[in-house]
């Protein structure tokens, strides 16, 4: 199990770098678009689509890294004021619901990706990008997010990770 968790963490970190690169490239493309439009007074064809697809892809592809770093928004008032046993059960429940959601979304987005690939869908813009390319970020990101959720669940059940990352009891 330790090798599985380490492998998932490595892939999540790698996808975090990919997401950061997508954001940086999207920023450069937007700057290029502004320059072409306003300095050269020319039309833009692909820049808006690329920036949009790039930022959406960065969101999904970067989500496993965010979960691994516990960088998501977390409402932890109930776990903070709970005892260790209740905190563990709350964490188990939250992990189970999260895992169910991620598996469901992975299955649905994989079906969407496959349909766009099988039917040769293209965007309705002038660029006419094949939609299976940007849509692939959804099942990839959500698939690795599912694996990261599973790795976190393994850490919780095995006792390697404290519930909600809380190691000390709260004192009022």
N, C-alpha and C positions, 0 to 999 in steps of 0.2 A: 504493500500500500504506500509506503514511503516513496518509492520510485514513481508511482502514479502521481502523487501529489507534487513531487518535484518537477515532473514533466509538465503537468498542467500549469504550474506556476511559471515555468520557463516560457511556454507558449503564450500565456497571458501577458508576460512582460514583453515578449517579442511583438505581440499585437499592439501593446501600448506604444511601442516605438513606431509601428506602422501608422497608427492613428495620429501620432504627433507629426509624422512626415506628411500625411494627407492634409492636415490642417495647414502646415507650412506651405505646401504646394498650392493649396486653395487660396491662401493669402496672396501668393505671387501671381496666380492667375487673375484674381480680382484686380490687383494693381495693373497688370497688363491690360485688362479689359478697360479700366478707367483711362489709361494712357491712349489706347487705340481709339476709344470713343471720343474723348475730349481734346486730345493733343493732335491726333491725326484725322479726326472727323470721319472715321470709317465705322462701318457696321461690325458688330461682333456676332459670331455664329456659335461657337462652342463654349465660350468662357462661362456663361451663366450656368449652363447645364453641368459643366465640369465642377464648378465651385459648389453647386447644390449637391450633386451626387458625392463629391469628395467629403463634404462636411457631414452628410448623413452617414456615409460609410465610416468616417472617423468615430462617430457616435456609437455605432454598433460594434465596430471592430475594437474600439477602446474600452468597451464595457467590462470585459473580463479583468482587465488591468485595474480598473476603478474598484471593482469588487474585491480583488486581491489586496489592494491597498486600504480597503475600508474607506474609500473616498466618497461614497454615496451619502446622501442625506439620511440621517438616522435619528429616529425619535426613540430615545432610550430611557425615558422617565420611569416607565414601569419596571424595566430590568434593573435600573439603578436602585430602586427602593425595594426590590425583591430579595429574598434570601437566595443562596447558591442553588438550592434544589429547584425552586420555581424558575429561577433565571435559566437553568439548563433546559427545563421543559419548554419555556417560552422560545428559547433559541432553536430547539429542535422543531417546534411547530413552525416558526418563521422560516427555517431552512427548508422544511418540507413543502410549504406553500410556494416558496421561491423556486424550488426545484421543479415543482409541478408546472408553474407558470413558464419557466424557461424551456422545459421540454415541449410544452404545447406550442409555444411561439416558434421554436426551432422546427417542429414538424410543419406548421402552417407556412412559415417563410420558405422552407425547402420546397414545398408544393408550389408556391408562387414562383420561385426561381425556376423550377423545372418547367412549369407551364410557359413562362416567358422564353425559355430556351427552346422548348419543343415547337412552339408556335412562331418562333422568330420575331418576337415583338421588338419594335423599335420605338424610340421616343417620337412624339408628334412635333418636335421642333425641327428647325432646319438642319441641325447636326445629325439627326436620325441615328443616335447611338443605339446599339443593340442592348436592350434592357437587361438581359441576363447578366451582363457585366456589372453594372452597379447593384443589381439585385443580389448578386452573390455575397455582398457584404452582410446581408441580413442573416442567412443561415450559418455563415462562417462565424460571425460575431456571437450570435445567440447559441450556436453549438459549443463554442469554447466557453461562453458564459455558463452554460449548463454543466460543463466539465468542472469549471471553477466552483460552482455551487456544490457539486458533488465532492470536490476536494475539501471545501470548507466543512461540509457535513461529516466527512471522514475525520477531519481534525477535531470537530466537536465531540463525536461519539468516542473517539479514541482518547480524548482528554488532552490532546496536544495543543488545542486552542481553547481558551476560556470562552464561555458564552458571551456574545456581544463584545468580546475583547475586554471585558471587565474582570480585573483580577482581584480587586479589593472590595470588601463590603462597604456600602455607603453609610456614612454617619450623618444623621440629621442635625 
